[in-house]
């Protein structure tokens, strides 16, 4: 059975997960961080006897062995707000193995303005008439670019992606031409954000509700300054057993699993 000498499973890949990993390491709490790419490893402190990094994609077939082999006693889910599949798997695992679960999610950035349009899903965006004859910049990551392939002849699409082989391949496969792609790693300054929109004569930007850490605040401010419409795809709704947007609460949760005082 799982004991207090077991590990915290930190589901990572975000800047907040790096902050929490550092705090957990400082508290001398055993932890294994799961990420999906080798490049994400650079977010975290060096591996040690207490902190390990596991790279790969977990599924329902692998999770039992992972939980047993790593002696997981609690799950701290700090995955990206749109990485719903790993969150669903973690919640199901928590229920099946009676393991405490806490979801940490970065706070949303909220502002009220008629130029900011909130939509509940990609389906709502793509089945509506929002993109027609617009010069659109997509800042959505690479995983959803294939959805926009059929819109290439109905609007002028540009995309901003991470400078990685998988991101570039996804953009090219979705029929983005090289002169409509920019590959750059965040954070993006307001000055650069503004320059990119003006360079491409953008009339509409589509992004996700990724919070301040994901550049949402910058995009909203630049949109208002330039008078450009901004569509924000809201975060998927999941029924999390426990949820917080307070970093200290998440650290206390980890300490409590080990009987430590934060």
N, C-alpha and C positions, 0 to 999 in steps of 0.2 A: 504494500500500500504506500501511498504518498505521505511523506513525513515532513516535519519542519526543516529537515536538512536538504530538502529538494530545491528546485530552481523556480524562479519566476520566468515565465515565457513572455518576453517582450516582443510583440509584433511590430516591427519597425519599418523604416524606409522614409521617415519624415524628420524634419528638423527638431520637432518636439521630442521624438523618440530618442534622438541623440542627447538632448538635455536630460531626459529621464535616465538614460543609460549611465551617464556620468554620475548622477545622484545615487543611483543604485550601487554602482561600483564603489563610491565613496562610503556608502553605508555598509560595505562588506557583505552584501547580499548576493548569493549565487544567482546568476541570470544567464539565460540563453536568448540571443536576439535573432529573430528570423527575418531575412531580407530576400528579395527575389533575384537580385543581381550582384555580381562581384563589385561593381562600382559603388554600390551603396555601403559597402564595408568601410569606406573612408570617412563616413559620418561619425564613426564610433571610436572610443578609446581603444588602445591596443588590447588584444585578447590576453587573458590571464587565467589563473586557476579558478577565478570566480566569474569571469565574464567570457562567454564564448559567442561566436557568430556563426549562424547556420545559413547557408545560401541555397536557395531552391524554392520550388513551389510545392506546397503541401496540398494534398487532397484527402478525400475520405478514406482512401485505401492506405495511406501512409500515416495518418494521424495517430492511430493506436500505438504503433511502434515508436513514434516520436515521443508521445506522452510517457510511455513506459521507460524507454531508454534514457530520456533526459530527466526522469523523475520530476515532472512538472507538478507544482503544488498551487500555482495561481497563474492567471492569464491577464496581462496588461496589454490591451489592444490599442496601439497607437498607429495603426495603419492609416493610409490616406483616406480622407472622407469618402472617396468614390470607389475604394477597393472593397466592395461589398461582399465578394465571394469569400475572402479570407475571414472577414468578420462573421459571416454566417457560419462558417466552419468552426470558428473559435467558440461561438455561442453554443452550437450543438455539442461541441466537445466538453464545454463547461457543464452542460446539463447531463450528458452521458456519464462523465467521470466524477461528477460532484466536485468540481474544481471552481474556486472563486474566480469571478471574471469582473473586470472593470474596463469600460471603454473610455479612453481619453480622446476628446475631439477638440481641435483648435476652435476658438470662438469664431462665429460668423462676423463679418463686417457689414453693418447695416447703414444705409443712408436712403433718404427719400428724395427721389427726383424723377420726373417724367421720362428722362432719357435712359433710366435704368430699368430694364425689363426683366422680370424674374419669370422663368418657365420651369415647369415641374419635371421635365424630362427631355432627352434628345428627340424622342418621338414627336413631342409637341412642336419642337423647333422644325423638324424636317418635314412634317406633314402640313405645316402652316405655310404662310407666304412671306415669312420674315426675311428670307435671303434673296428673293427674286430681284435681279438687276442691281444688286448691291456689290460694293467692293468690300469684301469681308475678310477680316483677319481672325483666324481661329487660334486660340491659346488654350487648347483642351488636352494636351498630351497626344501621344500617337495612337492609343488604343481605339479611339473612336473615329479616326480619319476615314476609314473605309466607308462609313455611313454617308460621307459627303461626296462620294465619287459621282453619283448621279446628278449632283448639283453643279458640276463643273461647266456645263453648257448653259446654265440658267443664271449664273452669277460669276463674279470674278473673285476667286478664292485665293487667299494667302494663308500661310501657316507658320507658326513659330513653334519649334520643337527643341528638345534637348539634342546636343551634338553627340549622338550615338548612332551606331550602325542600324539598330533595330528601328529607331525613330525615322531615320532617313528612308529606309526601305518601305516603311508603312506609308510615308508621304508620297513617295514615287509610285507605289502600287495603287494609291488612291487618285492617281493622275495629276498630282501637283507637279508643275514643271520647276526646274532648278531656280529660275528667276522669281518664283513665287514661294520660295522656302527660305527661312532663316533659322539656323541652328545655333542656339546660344544658351548658356547655362544661367539660370537665375542666381541671385536677385537682379532684377532690371530696375535701374534708377528711373525716376519720373522723367528726367531729361531724355534718356534713351527711349523710353516708352513713347514719349511724345514725338520724337524724331522719326521713329519707325512708322507710326501712324501717318505722319505727314508725308514721309518719303513715298509711301504706297498710295497716298490719297484715299485712305480708308474711310468708308462711310458707316461701317458697322463692325463691332468687335464682339466675338462670342467667347465666353470664358466660363469657368466653373466657380462655385461658391467655396473657394479654397482658403478664405480667411486672409488675415494680414500677412501671415507667413508665406502664403502662396501668391502674393502680389495683388490680391483683390482690391485693397484700399487704393493702391497706386493706379490701377486701371480705372476705378470709379472716378478718382479725382481728375485724371487726364481726360476722360470722356466728358466730364462736365466742363472742363476748361476749353476743350476744342469743339464742343457742341456735337459730339459724335455719339450715336446710340450704342449702348452696351447691353447685350443679352447675357444674363447669368443663369446657367443651368443649376437649379437648386440641388442640394445634397440628397441622395437617396434616403428614404425613410426606413429605418430598421428599429425593431423593438429590442433595444439593448437592456439586459438585466440590470446593469448599473452603468451610469454615465456621468462624466464630469468634464469640465473645461478648465479646471484648476490644477495646475501642476503639483502644488503641494499636496492636494488630496490624493493624487496618483502615487506620489512617493510614500505617503503615510500608508496607503493600501499595501504597498510592497513590504514595508517595514512590519506591518501587522502580521503578515503571513509567516514571518520569521520570528515573531515575538520580540522585535526590536522596537526601540523608542526613537522616533524621528526628532 
